[in-house]
Amino acid sequence: MKRIFSVVFLIFLLVITSLPAYAAAATNIQIKVDGVVIPSEVDPEIRNTRTMVPLRVI
């Protein structure tokens, strides 16, 4: 019984910790400068808590 509880708890913990990663990937990031949205052919992306944008657009 103790082992089953441990396995269920581990699975629950893994699911809960992976949800923010899926939520971040589903968001739509816009480039705004002084409140004006700048259109871009390449979508900005987040890598290691930094937002990468194409330099040509800016």
All heavy atoms as TSV, in Angstrom:
chain	resi	resn	atom	element	x	y	z
A	1	MET	N	N	0.820	-1.188	0.000
A	1	MET	CA	C	0.000	0.000	0.000
A	1	MET	C	C	0.875	1.266	0.000
A	1	MET	O	O	0.569	2.226	-0.694
A	1	MET	CB	C	-0.917	-0.029	1.217
A	1	MET	CG	C	-1.878	1.101	1.258
A	1	MET	SD	S	-3.071	0.857	-0.067
A	1	MET	CE	C	-4.159	2.169	0.235
A	2	LYS	N	N	1.917	1.225	0.780
A	2	LYS	CA	C	2.823	2.367	0.867
A	2	LYS	C	C	3.514	2.610	-0.475
A	2	LYS	O	O	3.707	3.755	-0.894
A	2	LYS	CB	C	3.839	2.114	1.959
A	2	LYS	CG	C	4.633	3.316	2.361
A	2	LYS	CD	C	5.526	2.985	3.541
A	2	LYS	CE	C	6.169	4.219	4.106
A	2	LYS	NZ	N	7.039	3.904	5.236
A	3	ARG	N	N	3.866	1.543	-1.160
A	3	ARG	CA	C	4.544	1.664	-2.446
A	3	ARG	C	C	3.600	2.229	-3.511
A	3	ARG	O	O	4.007	3.058	-4.328
A	3	ARG	CB	C	5.075	0.303	-2.877
A	3	ARG	CG	C	5.866	0.366	-4.144
A	3	ARG	CD	C	6.468	-0.949	-4.487
A	3	ARG	NE	N	7.197	-0.832	-5.732
A	3	ARG	CZ	C	8.188	-1.581	-6.078
A	3	ARG	NH1	N	8.590	-2.530	-5.269
A	3	ARG	NH2	N	8.787	-1.409	-7.216
A	4	ILE	N	N	2.358	1.818	-3.501
A	4	ILE	CA	C	1.378	2.331	-4.454
A	4	ILE	C	C	1.174	3.829	-4.229
A	4	ILE	O	O	1.117	4.613	-5.185
A	4	ILE	CB	C	0.041	1.571	-4.332
A	4	ILE	CG1	C	0.230	0.127	-4.807
A	4	ILE	CG2	C	-1.053	2.235	-5.158
A	4	ILE	CD1	C	-0.966	-0.748	-4.568
A	5	PHE	N	N	1.064	4.225	-2.979
A	5	PHE	CA	C	0.913	5.649	-2.662
A	5	PHE	C	C	2.123	6.441	-3.149
A	5	PHE	O	O	1.983	7.531	-3.694
A	5	PHE	CB	C	0.723	5.834	-1.150
A	5	PHE	CG	C	0.622	7.275	-0.748
A	5	PHE	CD1	C	-0.523	8.013	-1.019
A	5	PHE	CD2	C	1.682	7.904	-0.114
A	5	PHE	CE1	C	-0.606	9.344	-0.663
A	5	PHE	CE2	C	1.610	9.231	0.251
A	5	PHE	CZ	C	0.460	9.951	-0.030
A	6	SER	N	N	3.305	5.885	-2.976
A	6	SER	CA	C	4.519	6.563	-3.407
A	6	SER	C	C	4.554	6.740	-4.927
A	6	SER	O	O	4.946	7.795	-5.428
A	6	SER	CB	C	5.755	5.784	-2.962
A	6	SER	OG	O	5.822	5.733	-1.572
A	7	VAL	N	N	4.149	5.723	-5.660
A	7	VAL	CA	C	4.141	5.791	-7.119
A	7	VAL	C	C	3.112	6.812	-7.596
A	7	VAL	O	O	3.397	7.628	-8.474
A	7	VAL	CB	C	3.864	4.393	-7.725
A	7	VAL	CG1	C	3.608	4.493	-9.221
A	7	VAL	CG2	C	5.019	3.454	-7.439
A	8	VAL	N	N	1.927	6.801	-7.012
A	8	VAL	CA	C	0.888	7.765	-7.389
A	8	VAL	C	C	1.348	9.186	-7.073
A	8	VAL	O	O	1.161	10.104	-7.875
A	8	VAL	CB	C	-0.440	7.437	-6.677
A	8	VAL	CG1	C	-1.458	8.551	-6.866
A	8	VAL	CG2	C	-0.997	6.116	-7.181
A	9	PHE	N	N	1.959	9.384	-5.932
A	9	PHE	CA	C	2.459	10.699	-5.558
A	9	PHE	C	C	3.549	11.168	-6.515
A	9	PHE	O	O	3.577	12.328	-6.924
A	9	PHE	CB	C	2.980	10.681	-4.117
A	9	PHE	CG	C	3.496	12.018	-3.659
A	9	PHE	CD1	C	2.615	13.045	-3.371
A	9	PHE	CD2	C	4.860	12.238	-3.534
A	9	PHE	CE1	C	3.092	14.281	-2.962
A	9	PHE	CE2	C	5.338	13.467	-3.124
A	9	PHE	CZ	C	4.450	14.492	-2.835
A	10	LEU	N	N	4.442	10.283	-6.909
A	10	LEU	CA	C	5.512	10.631	-7.844
A	10	LEU	C	C	4.946	11.032	-9.206
A	10	LEU	O	O	5.381	12.025	-9.796
A	10	LEU	CB	C	6.483	9.457	-8.002
A	10	LEU	CG	C	7.638	9.675	-8.965
A	10	LEU	CD1	C	8.538	10.797	-8.461
A	10	LEU	CD2	C	8.431	8.411	-9.146
A	11	ILE	N	N	3.982	10.284	-9.693
A	11	ILE	CA	C	3.354	10.614	-10.976
A	11	ILE	C	C	2.654	11.966	-10.888
A	11	ILE	O	O	2.764	12.805	-11.786
A	11	ILE	CB	C	2.383	9.499	-11.409
A	11	ILE	CG1	C	3.182	8.238	-11.770
A	11	ILE	CG2	C	1.520	9.950	-12.588
A	11	ILE	CD1	C	2.330	7.023	-12.024
A	12	PHE	N	N	1.935	12.190	-9.808
A	12	PHE	CA	C	1.259	13.461	-9.597
A	12	PHE	C	C	2.258	14.613	-9.577
A	12	PHE	O	O	2.051	15.645	-10.193
A	12	PHE	CB	C	0.456	13.412	-8.291
A	12	PHE	CG	C	-0.232	14.697	-7.959
A	12	PHE	CD1	C	-1.352	15.097	-8.667
A	12	PHE	CD2	C	0.239	15.503	-6.940
A	12	PHE	CE1	C	-1.990	16.286	-8.368
A	12	PHE	CE2	C	-0.394	16.690	-6.637
A	12	PHE	CZ	C	-1.510	17.091	-7.351
A	13	LEU	N	N	3.363	14.436	-8.897
A	13	LEU	CA	C	4.390	15.465	-8.800
A	13	LEU	C	C	5.003	15.769	-10.168
A	13	LEU	O	O	5.225	16.927	-10.523
A	13	LEU	CB	C	5.472	15.024	-7.816
A	13	LEU	CG	C	6.556	16.037	-7.494
A	13	LEU	CD1	C	5.937	17.242	-6.787
A	13	LEU	CD2	C	7.612	15.410	-6.608
A	14	LEU	N	N	5.253	14.753	-10.969
A	14	LEU	CA	C	5.821	14.955	-12.304
A	14	LEU	C	C	4.848	15.692	-13.223
A	14	LEU	O	O	5.261	16.552	-14.005
A	14	LEU	CB	C	6.212	13.613	-12.914
A	14	LEU	CG	C	7.427	12.930	-12.282
A	14	LEU	CD1	C	7.611	11.544	-12.867
A	14	LEU	CD2	C	8.671	13.758	-12.472
A	15	VAL	N	N	3.567	15.373	-13.119
A	15	VAL	CA	C	2.570	16.048	-13.954
A	15	VAL	C	C	2.445	17.512	-13.560
A	15	VAL	O	O	2.405	18.397	-14.414
A	15	VAL	CB	C	1.208	15.333	-13.852
A	15	VAL	CG1	C	0.095	16.161	-14.478
A	15	VAL	CG2	C	1.280	13.975	-14.516
A	16	ILE	N	N	2.403	17.792	-12.275
A	16	ILE	CA	C	2.254	19.164	-11.797
A	16	ILE	C	C	3.463	20.021	-12.198
A	16	ILE	O	O	3.315	21.168	-12.604
A	16	ILE	CB	C	2.058	19.197	-10.265
A	16	ILE	CG1	C	0.721	18.570	-9.901
A	16	ILE	CG2	C	2.145	20.606	-9.725
A	16	ILE	CD1	C	-0.470	19.302	-10.459
A	17	THR	N	N	4.664	19.488	-12.118
A	17	THR	CA	C	5.853	20.275	-12.437
A	17	THR	C	C	6.033	20.477	-13.942
A	17	THR	O	O	6.721	21.401	-14.352
A	17	THR	CB	C	7.120	19.634	-11.856
A	17	THR	OG1	O	7.241	18.300	-12.346
A	17	THR	CG2	C	7.082	19.648	-10.340
A	18	SER	N	N	5.428	19.646	-14.766
A	18	SER	CA	C	5.584	19.803	-16.214
A	18	SER	C	C	4.535	20.732	-16.811
A	18	SER	O	O	4.691	21.186	-17.944
A	18	SER	CB	C	5.528	18.445	-16.905
A	18	SER	OG	O	4.241	17.884	-16.764
A	19	LEU	N	N	3.490	21.055	-16.107
A	19	LEU	CA	C	2.437	21.916	-16.646
A	19	LEU	C	C	2.918	23.319	-16.998
A	19	LEU	O	O	2.543	23.837	-18.049
A	19	LEU	CB	C	1.256	21.978	-15.680
A	19	LEU	CG	C	0.407	20.711	-15.600
A	19	LEU	CD1	C	-0.696	20.882	-14.568
A	19	LEU	CD2	C	-0.171	20.346	-16.946
A	20	PRO	N	N	3.738	23.995	-16.194
A	20	PRO	CA	C	4.195	25.334	-16.586
A	20	PRO	C	C	4.994	25.340	-17.890
A	20	PRO	O	O	4.931	26.310	-18.642
A	20	PRO	CB	C	5.067	25.775	-15.419
A	20	PRO	CG	C	4.552	25.014	-14.253
A	20	PRO	CD	C	4.113	23.703	-14.817
A	21	ALA	N	N	5.711	24.286	-18.182
A	21	ALA	CA	C	6.478	24.225	-19.429
A	21	ALA	C	C	5.548	24.190	-20.634
A	21	ALA	O	O	5.801	24.830	-21.649
A	21	ALA	CB	C	7.382	22.998	-19.426
A	22	TYR	N	N	4.446	23.440	-20.540
A	22	TYR	CA	C	3.487	23.398	-21.631
A	22	TYR	C	C	2.737	24.715	-21.749
A	22	TYR	O	O	2.414	25.150	-22.834
A	22	TYR	CB	C	2.498	22.245	-21.439
A	22	TYR	CG	C	3.140	20.897	-21.619
A	22	TYR	CD1	C	3.194	19.982	-20.589
A	22	TYR	CD2	C	3.707	20.528	-22.838
A	22	TYR	CE1	C	3.785	18.750	-20.754
A	22	TYR	CE2	C	4.310	19.302	-23.013
A	22	TYR	CZ	C	4.335	18.411	-21.974
A	22	TYR	OH	O	4.918	17.205	-22.134
A	23	ALA	N	N	2.451	25.359	-20.646
A	23	ALA	CA	C	1.738	26.634	-20.674
A	23	ALA	C	C	2.598	27.714	-21.312
A	23	ALA	O	O	2.099	28.555	-22.056
A	23	ALA	CB	C	1.331	27.040	-19.263
A	24	ALA	N	N	3.879	27.721	-21.050
A	24	ALA	CA	C	4.769	28.726	-21.624
A	24	ALA	C	C	4.912	28.544	-23.130
A	24	ALA	O	O	5.046	29.509	-23.865
A	24	ALA	CB	C	6.133	28.662	-20.961
A	25	ALA	N	N	4.884	27.305	-23.593
A	25	ALA	CA	C	5.033	27.054	-25.017
A	25	ALA	C	C	3.789	27.462	-25.792
A	25	ALA	O	O	3.863	27.759	-26.976
A	25	ALA	CB	C	5.334	25.581	-25.257
A	26	ALA	N	N	2.638	27.505	-25.133
A	26	ALA	CA	C	1.384	27.801	-25.815
A	26	ALA	C	C	1.089	29.292	-25.885
A	26	ALA	O	O	0.164	29.704	-26.560
A	26	ALA	CB	C	0.241	27.087	-25.110
A	27	THR	N	N	1.854	30.113	-25.211
A	27	THR	CA	C	1.566	31.539	-25.198
A	27	THR	C	C	2.015	32.196	-26.497
A	27	THR	O	O	2.955	31.768	-27.148
A	27	THR	CB	C	2.260	32.241	-24.019
A	27	THR	OG1	O	3.659	32.053	-24.123
A	27	THR	CG2	C	1.751	31.721	-22.702
A	28	ASN	N	N	1.345	33.271	-26.844
A	28	ASN	CA	C	1.691	34.020	-28.041
A	28	ASN	C	C	2.457	35.266	-27.604
A	28	ASN	O	O	1.928	36.128	-26.925
A	28	ASN	CB	C	0.417	34.401	-28.796
A	28	ASN	CG	C	0.728	35.034	-30.127
A	28	ASN	OD1	O	1.860	35.032	-30.579
A	28	ASN	ND2	N	-0.282	35.588	-30.750
A	29	ILE	N	N	3.711	35.375	-27.995
A	29	ILE	CA	C	4.567	36.480	-27.590
A	29	ILE	C	C	4.529	37.541	-28.681
A	29	ILE	O	O	4.690	37.240	-29.861
A	29	ILE	CB	C	6.014	36.007	-27.371
A	29	ILE	CG1	C	6.053	34.890	-26.347
A	29	ILE	CG2	C	6.901	37.159	-26.936
A	29	ILE	CD1	C	7.402	34.221	-26.244
A	30	GLN	N	N	4.334	38.791	-28.286
A	30	GLN	CA	C	4.331	39.908	-29.225
A	30	GLN	C	C	5.500	40.831	-28.906
A	30	GLN	O	O	5.874	40.993	-27.757
A	30	GLN	CB	C	3.040	40.705	-29.120
A	30	GLN	CG	C	1.809	39.951	-29.537
A	30	GLN	CD	C	0.564	40.815	-29.402
A	30	GLN	OE1	O	0.576	41.808	-28.696
A	30	GLN	NE2	N	-0.485	40.433	-30.087
A	31	ILE	N	N	6.044	41.448	-29.951
A	31	ILE	CA	C	7.107	42.429	-29.772
A	31	ILE	C	C	6.448	43.805	-29.716
A	31	ILE	O	O	5.771	44.206	-30.662
A	31	ILE	CB	C	8.123	42.369	-30.928
A	31	ILE	CG1	C	8.709	40.976	-31.060
A	31	ILE	CG2	C	9.220	43.401	-30.724
A	31	ILE	CD1	C	9.559	40.787	-32.293
A	32	LYS	N	N	6.646	44.520	-28.602
A	32	LYS	CA	C	6.083	45.861	-28.455
A	32	LYS	C	C	7.194	46.833	-28.095
A	32	LYS	O	O	7.987	46.576	-27.204
A	32	LYS	CB	C	5.033	45.896	-27.347
A	32	LYS	CG	C	3.758	45.192	-27.678
A	32	LYS	CD	C	2.726	45.385	-26.582
A	32	LYS	CE	C	1.444	44.689	-26.922
A	32	LYS	NZ	N	0.427	44.889	-25.881
A	33	VAL	N	N	7.229	47.961	-28.804
A	33	VAL	CA	C	8.168	49.040	-28.508
A	33	VAL	C	C	7.331	50.305	-28.333
A	33	VAL	O	O	6.626	50.713	-29.259
A	33	VAL	CB	C	9.209	49.216	-29.630
A	33	VAL	CG1	C	10.119	50.394	-29.334
A	33	VAL	CG2	C	10.019	47.943	-29.810
A	34	ASP	N	N	7.401	50.904	-27.168
A	34	ASP	CA	C	6.603	52.082	-26.822
A	34	ASP	C	C	5.111	51.838	-27.047
A	34	ASP	O	O	4.383	52.720	-27.510
A	34	ASP	CB	C	7.058	53.312	-27.607
A	34	ASP	CG	C	8.460	53.755	-27.218
A	34	ASP	OD1	O	8.833	53.526	-26.048
A	34	ASP	OD2	O	9.160	54.313	-28.069
A	35	GLY	N	N	4.649	50.627	-26.765
A	35	GLY	CA	C	3.236	50.298	-26.877
A	35	GLY	C	C	2.771	49.948	-28.278
A	35	GLY	O	O	1.609	49.645	-28.491
A	36	VAL	N	N	3.666	49.975	-29.264
A	36	VAL	CA	C	3.320	49.662	-30.646
A	36	VAL	C	C	3.782	48.243	-30.955
A	36	VAL	O	O	4.952	47.911	-30.765
A	36	VAL	CB	C	3.986	50.668	-31.623
A	36	VAL	CG1	C	3.662	50.313	-33.061
A	36	VAL	CG2	C	3.565	52.077	-31.301
A	37	VAL	N	N	2.852	47.406	-31.436
A	37	VAL	CA	C	3.186	46.026	-31.791
A	37	VAL	C	C	3.945	46.022	-33.110
A	37	VAL	O	O	3.519	46.617	-34.099
A	37	VAL	CB	C	1.903	45.167	-31.909
A	37	VAL	CG1	C	2.249	43.758	-32.347
A	37	VAL	CG2	C	1.160	45.141	-30.589
A	38	ILE	N	N	5.093	45.349	-33.118
A	38	ILE	CA	C	5.932	45.261	-34.308
A	38	ILE	C	C	5.737	43.875	-34.930
A	38	ILE	O	O	6.038	42.867	-34.287
A	38	ILE	CB	C	7.416	45.486	-33.961
A	38	ILE	CG1	C	7.599	46.868	-33.356
A	38	ILE	CG2	C	8.289	45.306	-35.188
A	38	ILE	CD1	C	8.993	47.143	-32.882
A	39	PRO	N	N	5.246	43.819	-36.179
A	39	PRO	CA	C	5.064	42.510	-36.825
A	39	PRO	C	C	6.421	41.906	-37.197
A	39	PRO	O	O	7.368	42.615	-37.508
A	39	PRO	CB	C	4.242	42.836	-38.077
A	39	PRO	CG	C	4.509	44.276	-38.347
A	39	PRO	CD	C	4.790	44.923	-37.028
A	40	SER	N	N	6.479	40.581	-37.145
A	40	SER	CA	C	7.727	39.880	-37.447
A	40	SER	C	C	7.420	38.572	-38.164
A	40	SER	O	O	6.416	37.922	-37.882
A	40	SER	CB	C	8.491	39.597	-36.152
A	40	SER	OG	O	9.586	38.767	-36.404
A	41	GLU	N	N	8.284	38.213	-39.110
A	41	GLU	CA	C	8.123	36.936	-39.808
A	41	GLU	C	C	8.499	35.763	-38.908
A	41	GLU	O	O	7.950	34.683	-39.022
A	41	GLU	CB	C	8.985	36.917	-41.068
A	41	GLU	CG	C	8.571	37.925	-42.111
A	41	GLU	CD	C	9.487	37.899	-43.316
A	41	GLU	OE1	O	10.387	37.040	-43.374
A	41	GLU	OE2	O	9.311	38.758	-44.192
A	42	VAL	N	N	9.453	35.983	-38.014
A	42	VAL	CA	C	9.925	34.944	-37.106
A	42	VAL	C	C	9.359	35.223	-35.716
A	42	VAL	O	O	9.466	36.341	-35.213
A	42	VAL	CB	C	11.471	34.919	-37.051
A	42	VAL	CG1	C	11.952	33.839	-36.113
A	42	VAL	CG2	C	12.050	34.744	-38.436
A	43	ASP	N	N	8.751	34.214	-35.102
A	43	ASP	CA	C	8.184	34.387	-33.772
A	43	ASP	C	C	9.280	34.472	-32.720
A	43	ASP	O	O	10.278	33.741	-32.797
A	43	ASP	CB	C	7.259	33.218	-33.417
A	43	ASP	CG	C	6.004	33.211	-34.272
A	43	ASP	OD1	O	5.598	34.297	-34.729
A	43	ASP	OD2	O	5.436	32.128	-34.464
A	44	PRO	N	N	9.121	35.349	-31.746
A	44	PRO	CA	C	10.059	35.377	-30.622
A	44	PRO	C	C	9.954	34.084	-29.818
A	44	PRO	O	O	8.902	33.443	-29.801
A	44	PRO	CB	C	9.593	36.561	-29.780
A	44	PRO	CG	C	8.688	37.340	-30.644
A	44	PRO	CD	C	8.126	36.405	-31.641
A	45	GLU	N	N	11.022	33.685	-29.171
A	45	GLU	CA	C	10.989	32.476	-28.353
A	45	GLU	C	C	11.724	32.717	-27.044
A	45	GLU	O	O	12.554	33.621	-26.940
A	45	GLU	CB	C	11.584	31.290	-29.092
A	45	GLU	CG	C	13.023	31.458	-29.502
A	45	GLU	CD	C	13.540	30.275	-30.286
A	45	GLU	OE1	O	13.053	30.054	-31.403
A	45	GLU	OE2	O	14.406	29.573	-29.742
A	46	ILE	N	N	11.403	31.899	-26.060
A	46	ILE	CA	C	12.020	32.013	-24.742
A	46	ILE	C	C	13.007	30.865	-24.572
A	46	ILE	O	O	12.648	29.708	-24.731
A	46	ILE	CB	C	10.952	31.977	-23.634
A	46	ILE	CG1	C	10.005	33.160	-23.797
A	46	ILE	CG2	C	11.606	31.995	-22.263
A	46	ILE	CD1	C	8.841	33.154	-22.834
A	47	ARG	N	N	14.254	31.219	-24.252
A	47	ARG	CA	C	15.303	30.225	-23.977
A	47	ARG	C	C	15.989	30.611	-22.676
A	47	ARG	O	O	16.503	31.729	-22.551
A	47	ARG	CB	C	16.361	30.200	-25.083
A	47	ARG	CG	C	15.885	29.646	-26.374
A	47	ARG	CD	C	17.057	29.495	-27.314
A	47	ARG	NE	N	16.604	29.094	-28.635
A	47	ARG	CZ	C	17.386	29.008	-29.684
A	47	ARG	NH1	N	18.664	29.315	-29.570
A	47	ARG	NH2	N	16.907	28.631	-30.832
A	48	ASN	N	N	16.002	29.708	-21.732
A	48	ASN	CA	C	16.663	29.929	-20.441
A	48	ASN	C	C	16.239	31.256	-19.802
A	48	ASN	O	O	17.077	32.070	-19.425
A	48	ASN	CB	C	18.185	29.886	-20.585
A	48	ASN	CG	C	18.665	28.541	-21.071
A	48	ASN	OD1	O	18.081	27.520	-20.745
A	48	ASN	ND2	N	19.721	28.534	-21.849
A	49	THR	N	N	14.956	31.470	-19.728
A	49	THR	CA	C	14.329	32.655	-19.125
A	49	THR	C	C	14.686	33.959	-19.841
A	49	THR	O	O	14.540	35.024	-19.278
A	49	THR	CB	C	14.658	32.795	-17.626
A	49	THR	OG1	O	16.053	33.071	-17.468
A	49	THR	CG2	C	14.306	31.539	-16.853
A	50	ARG	N	N	15.147	33.901	-21.071
A	50	ARG	CA	C	15.429	35.102	-21.866
A	50	ARG	C	C	14.581	35.050	-23.132
A	50	ARG	O	O	14.426	34.001	-23.736
A	50	ARG	CB	C	16.905	35.188	-22.244
A	50	ARG	CG	C	17.797	35.351	-21.045
A	50	ARG	CD	C	19.244	35.356	-21.481
A	50	ARG	NE	N	20.099	35.325	-20.321
A	50	ARG	CZ	C	20.791	36.357	-19.901
A	50	ARG	NH1	N	20.734	37.496	-20.528
A	50	ARG	NH2	N	21.572	36.245	-18.834
A	51	THR	N	N	14.064	36.191	-23.527
A	51	THR	CA	C	13.252	36.264	-24.735
A	51	THR	C	C	14.141	36.638	-25.914
A	51	THR	O	O	14.802	37.672	-25.907
A	51	THR	CB	C	12.129	37.300	-24.578
A	51	THR	OG1	O	11.365	36.970	-23.417
A	51	THR	CG2	C	11.224	37.307	-25.785
A	52	MET	N	N	14.161	35.770	-26.914
A	52	MET	CA	C	14.962	35.992	-28.109
A	52	MET	C	C	14.068	36.539	-29.222
A	52	MET	O	O	13.035	35.960	-29.524
A	52	MET	CB	C	15.594	34.673	-28.588
A	52	MET	CG	C	16.400	33.979	-27.531
A	52	MET	SD	S	17.830	34.957	-27.141
A	52	MET	CE	C	18.813	33.796	-26.307
A	53	VAL	N	N	14.444	37.682	-29.777
A	53	VAL	CA	C	13.700	38.304	-30.865
A	53	VAL	C	C	14.639	38.507	-32.051
A	53	VAL	O	O	15.842	38.678	-31.863
A	53	VAL	CB	C	13.067	39.656	-30.439
A	53	VAL	CG1	C	12.047	39.448	-29.366
A	53	VAL	CG2	C	14.116	40.631	-30.003
A	54	PRO	N	N	14.093	38.532	-33.272
A	54	PRO	CA	C	14.960	38.784	-34.418
A	54	PRO	C	C	15.464	40.217	-34.420
A	54	PRO	O	O	14.704	41.164	-34.240
A	54	PRO	CB	C	14.035	38.513	-35.624
A	54	PRO	CG	C	12.657	38.538	-35.092
A	54	PRO	CD	C	12.724	38.224	-33.650
A	55	LEU	N	N	16.740	40.401	-34.607
A	55	LEU	CA	C	17.366	41.714	-34.531
A	55	LEU	C	C	16.996	42.607	-35.717
A	55	LEU	O	O	16.877	43.818	-35.567
A	55	LEU	CB	C	18.885	41.561	-34.441
A	55	LEU	CG	C	19.687	42.810	-34.149
A	55	LEU	CD1	C	19.238	43.404	-32.824
A	55	LEU	CD2	C	21.161	42.509	-34.109
A	56	ARG	N	N	16.762	42.030	-36.868
A	56	ARG	CA	C	16.418	42.830	-38.045
A	56	ARG	C	C	15.113	43.601	-37.853
A	56	ARG	O	O	14.965	44.703	-38.356
A	56	ARG	CB	C	16.280	41.937	-39.270
A	56	ARG	CG	C	17.575	41.371	-39.737
A	56	ARG	CD	C	17.369	40.532	-40.974
A	56	ARG	NE	N	18.622	39.906	-41.355
A	56	ARG	CZ	C	18.736	39.049	-42.334
A	56	ARG	NH1	N	17.671	38.682	-43.010
A	56	ARG	NH2	N	19.906	38.536	-42.615
A	57	VAL	N	N	14.189	43.026	-37.132
A	57	VAL	CA	C	12.892	43.665	-36.922
A	57	VAL	C	C	13.043	44.887	-36.023
A	57	VAL	O	O	12.430	45.929	-36.254
A	57	VAL	CB	C	11.891	42.668	-36.287
A	57	VAL	CG1	C	10.596	43.354	-35.935
A	57	VAL	CG2	C	11.648	41.520	-37.247
A	58	ILE	N	N	13.869	44.777	-35.024
A	58	ILE	CA	C	14.033	45.875	-34.073
A	58	ILE	C	C	14.906	46.944	-34.669
A	58	ILE	O	O	14.663	48.105	-34.594
A	58	ILE	CB	C	14.639	45.355	-32.745
A	58	ILE	CG1	C	13.659	44.382	-32.122
A	58	ILE	CG2	C	14.954	46.484	-31.805
A	58	ILE	CD1	C	14.189	43.698	-30.903
